[in-house]
Amino acid sequence: MSNIKISALGGLGENGKNMFLVDVDDHLFILDAGLKYPEVDLYGIDAVIPDITYLLENRNRIEGIFITHGHEDHIGALPYILENINIRIYGTHFTICLIENLLTEHGLNIENYKLYRINENKTLKFGDIIVSFYNTTHSIPESVGIAITTEDGTIVYSPDFSYNTTVGAKYKTSFDKITEIGKKGVLAVLPESLGAGDHDRVSSDRVFEHTFNNLLTSAKGRIVVAAFSTDLNRIQRIIDLSIGFGKKIAVIGRKAQHIIDIAIKTDYLKIPQSHLVNLKFIEEKNGSDVYDDLSEDKNLVVITAGIRHEPYVSLLRMLNKQDRLVQLTQNDSVVMISNPVPGTEKFAMQVLDTLYRNDIDVTLFDKKILRSSHANAEDLKLYYAMTKPKYIVPIIGEARHLYEHAKIAQSAGFDKD
């Protein structure tokens, strides 16, 4: 029998800073390495990362960091960790591309680090332990779940997933692989909890599309969509709906351009050239021609994308006439398609208040609709049925999320202990 220990360095009792450890005898597996942002008015602190003291003390046992997807709350701590411990990083092709971009932004040379690309057909062996992967549905491409198989059963790590069957083929969940893992014997599962209190996903997607279609029909002028640059599935939906109405698309946000470029190169974001207003090298164009095009074209959907609070900063700059590309008027409509990142909620609400005070038409979606990329109660029950675990370890979420998740597990027949 193996000596197995599961622990969290972040992501338990909080939203963000996700990092979980699986100790199996002399092998230490790190699952994700995320950060969390502090409140915007907490000056002098850019990000909060997990305490890596345990990793430093056990560096010789670390087999690697296994990344499920490319959101910052799962990869954001990597530059800080790699500066202290140069260990192997495993992730899908798209995720590794985002990690390379992240390391480069932090001034690190990616040639000095061990970045390995995996997919759901790849298995890794560490002594008698096998690590495998399966595709999951999330708002970002190439998201995976991780299965660590030991002699005592498999430990399945499943953060940030949903069983939304309306997504495109590239975002589909590998139900057959999950079922196969379940048949072989699962010791414990570590599923997310953020959407545990939510229900009725299909209607949520329909409401999202219906609402945006109505806006495309009724908007007096430009539509400005604020989004996080890694929320690519939802951005693609906005693009597809807009093109259906003959709109042109502009994507702005300096840092977002890197992620958008990666998504286009890897075929996860498609914007027909005939509909794209290319701003990639805006600084080289002296602003004038592009500025005229954006300010005068009423048949335009502007997607302002970024990380952390950047989409909200961008909206504020547009409103205050400080943005050289877009200056908001009362004819424009603003749409928020991403929930504020934890730590930025107060600033986001301040920006919204400012927009309303200036008579800007703002469309907000219910939080449940925007959480549709996270497992709801029915998703979790299906997950239990497929994996048939001995133990359920709810992760990722604040106390109320974990509490709701525990209630679902108990309703599915699992003991509280």
N, C-alpha and C positions, 0 to 999 in steps of 0.2 A: 504493500500500500504506500502511495506517495504522500509526502507531507505538502499539502496544498494550502496556500493562504491567499485570500483575495482582499485587497485594500484599496483605498482611494486617497490620492493626494490632492484631489480637487473634483468638483462636479457632484458632490454629495451634500445635499442641504443648501445648494446654491445653483444658480443658472450661469454656467460658464466655467472656465478654468478646468476643463475636463482632463483628468489623467487618472488612470486606474492601473493597478499592478496585480499581476498573477505570479505568485511564487510557487514553483513546483520543484521541490528538493533544491538542487543547486542552480536551477534555472530561473531567471527573473525576466518576465515579459512585461513591457510597458505598453499600455493601450492608450493611444492619443496623448497629445501634449499641448493643451490649449491655454489661452489666457482669458482674463476677464478685465473689462474696463472699469475704472473707478468713476464716480460721479464727475461730470465735466468740471464742476467748480472745486474739485479736490486738486489744487494746484501742486505741481511738482511731481506728480505720479502719472506716468503715461499708461501703465498697464500693471495688472496683478498676475503673477504666475505662481504655479505650485512651488512649495518648498521642496527642493531637490536634495536635501541633506541625506536622505535614505539612499538615493541613487549614487551619490558620491561615495558613501560608505560601502556600497555593494557593487561598485562599477565593474568588478571582475566577473560578476554573475549575470550581467545584463546581456540578453540575447539580441535586443534591439527594441526600437520603438515602432509599433505597428499602428499605422494611421488609417482611420476609416474613411475620412473625407477631408476636403480642403477648407472648411470653415475655420475662422480664426479661433473659435473656442475649442478647436481640436488640433490646430497646428501652430497657433500664435506663440507658444513658449519655446518652440524649437530653436530659434537663434540663440536664446539665452542659455539653453541647455547645452547646445553643441559647442558653445564657447568654453564650457567647463568639462564636458565629456564628449569625445568624438566617438559616437556609437552609431551602429547601423540603423537606417531608417527605411521602412518598407511601406509602400503605398502604390496605388494604381497610377497609370501613366499621367492622367490629368492632375491627380493630387500631387505627384512629384513635380510636375511642371509648376504648380502653384507654390510648392515649397522652395523650389529653385528661385523663383521670383522673390519670395519672402526673404530668403537668405541674402540674395543680391541687394535688396533694399536696405538690409542691415549691414552692408559693407563686407559680407563674408564671401569668400571665393568658393563656389560650389564644387570646384575640382578637388578641394581638400576634404570633402565629406563623402560618406558612403551611403549613397541613395540608391535603393533597389526598387525596380518596378515589378509589381505583381498583378495578377488578375484572378478571377475566381477559378481558373483551371490550374493555378499554381499551388503546390504544397511545399512547405518547408519543414525540414526535420532537424530537431535539436536533441540528440541522444534518442530516447524512446518517445519523445514528445513530437507531435505533428501539428503544425499550424496551417489551417486552410481558410479559404475566404468564400463569400457568396455575395452576389450583387443585391443591393437594396435600393428602395425608392426614397429619394430625398430631393431637396430643391437644387442640389448641385450634382453634376455628373460624376459617374464612377465612384459612387458611395458603396461601401462594402460592410458586411458584418464579418467578425473574426471568430473562428472556432479553434480552440486549443485542446487537442485530444491527448489525454493521459491514460495510464493504465486503469484509473478509477472512473473514467468517463470524460465527457467533453464539457468544457466551459465555453459558453457562447456569449460573445460581447456584441450587443446590438444597440448602439446609440443612434439617435436621430434617424428614424425610419418611419415609413407608413406603408400601408397596403392599398394605396390609391391606384386603382386599375385604369384610370382615365389618362395616365401619363403616356408619353411616347415610348417607343420600343427601347430607346437608349437609357431609360430610367426604370425599366421593369425590374421587379424583384424576382430572384431565382427561387420560386417556391419549391421546385423539385429538390434543390440542394438543401434547403432548410429541412424538408421532410426526411431526406436521406440522413442528415445529421441526427435528427430525432430518433430514427430507427436504430442507430448504432449505440444509443445510450447517452443521455445528457445529464451530467452531474449538477450543473448550475447554469442559469442564464442571467445576464446582466442587461436588461432592457431599459430604455429611457422612460421617463415619467412625465415629461412636459405637457403632453396632450392627454393625460389619463382622465381628465374630467370632461373631455370633448366627445361629441357624437356627430353622426350625420354628415360625413365628408362629401358624399356625392352632391348633395344640395348646396354645400359650401362652394364647390367648384362652379356649379351652375350660376350661383348668385354672383360670384366674382366675374364671370364672363358676361352675364346679363347686364350687370352694373356698368362695366367698362364699355360694352357695346352701346348702351344708352348714352354714355358720355360722348362717345365718338360721333353719335348722331346729333346730339344737342349742343355741343360745345361751340361757343361763339368764335373762339380764336384757337390759339395753340393749346395743346395739352402737355403739361410738364409732369412726368412720372418720376417720383423719388423712390429709389430702390437701392438695396445693397448689391454690390457688384458680383458677389458670389451666388446671388439668388437667381441663377441662370434659367432654371425651368420657368419661373414666373416671368422673367424678362422676355423669354422666347414667346410665351403666350401673349404678352402685351404686343410684341412685334407682329406676330401672326394676325391678331385681331385688328391691329392698326392698318396693316397692309391690305387686309380684306376690305377696308374702307378707302383704299387708295392713298393713304397717308405716307408722307416721307418720315424717315427716322433719323434722329440725331442722338448720339450717345456722348455725353460729356462727363468730365471727371478725370483728371490727369492720371491718378493711380488706377482708376477703373479701366483705362485704356489697355494696360498691361494684361489684366485678367480677361477683358473682352477679346483682345488679340489672341490669347491662348485658347479661348473658347472657340473662336472662329477657325483657328488653325487645326484644332482637334475635332472640328465639325460638330461641336455641341451648341453652337449659336449660328443661326443662319439669317443674314440680312441681305436680301438681293441688292446688288450694286445700284440698280435703278431706283431703289427706295432709300438708299443710304446717303446721308450728308456726312461726309468724312471729315472729322475734326482731329484726326490723329496727330497731325503736325501743325496745329493751329498757330503756334508761335512763329512758324516760318512764313505764315501767310499774311502777317501784319494786321490781321483782324478785320480789315475793311470789307472785303468781299463776303466773307463768311458772316460777318455781323449783319450786313444788309439782308442776306438770305434768311437768316434766322429771325430777324426782327420783323420782317415784312411778310413772311410766309405763314398764312393762317391754316394751311393744310399740313401742319407739322406736329409730330409727337416727339418731344424732347425727353430722353431718359437721362436723368442725372443720377449717376451711380457712384458708389464709393464704399468705404468701410467706416465703422464706428459711427460718428455723428456727421460725417462728410456730406451725405445727401441733404441734411438739414442746414448745414452751413451754406451749401450751395444755394438752397432756396432763399435763405436770408440775404445772400449777396445779390441774387436776382431781384429781390424785392427792394433792396436799398440802392439799386442802380449801380452796383459795384462790379457786376459781372459783365465782361466785354462781349459775351455771346448772347445772353438772354437777359432782358429786363422785363420783369413781370408787370402786366397791366391788368385792369379789371375785366378785360375780355378773355384773359387766360384762365385755364382750369388746372388745378394741381391735384394729383392723385398720389396717395401714399400706399405702396404695395408691400412694404416690409415693416414688421414691428420694430420699434426702437431696440437697439442692443442694450442689454442690462447695463446700467450705469449712465446711460444717455437719456433716460426717459424724461427727466426734468427739463433738459435743454430742448428735447423734441417738442414737448408741450408748449414751451415758451415760443418756439418758432411758429407752431400752429396758431397760437393766440395772436401773434403778430400778423400772420396771413389773414386771419378773420377780421382783425381790426382794420385792415386795409381793403376790405371788401373783395378779397380774392376767393373765387369759388374753389372749395376744397372737398374732395371726396375721400372719406375714410372708410376702411373695411373693418368689420367686427374682428376682434382678435382671434376668435375661433376660426374664422375663414382663413386668416393669414397663418394659423398654426396647422394648416392641413398637411404640412410636410412632416408632422410629428405623429407618432402612433396614438390613436385614440383608444377608448375602452374596448371597442370591438376588435381593433387590430391586435391589442395585447392578448385578448382571449384566444384569437386565432393563432397567435405566436406560441402561446402555451400549448395549444392543441397539437401543433406541428412538432415542437421541440420535446414535449413530454419531459420536462426537467424534474429532478428531485428537489432542487432548491431554486427559489426565485430571489434575486437580489436587485430590487429597484434602484436605479441610479438616475443621475442627471435631473435636477430639479430642486426646488426649495421644499421645505417641510410639507407644505400643503399638497404639492405634486406627488411626493413620495407617499403621503397618507392616502391620497386617492388611488394610487397604484396598488398599495397594500390591500385596500378594500376590494379592488377588482380581482386580485390574486385569490383572496379568501372566498369571493363569490364563485370563483372557478374551482373551488375545492381544495385549495392549499391551506395548510395550517399556518397560523400566525407565527409560530416558532419555527 
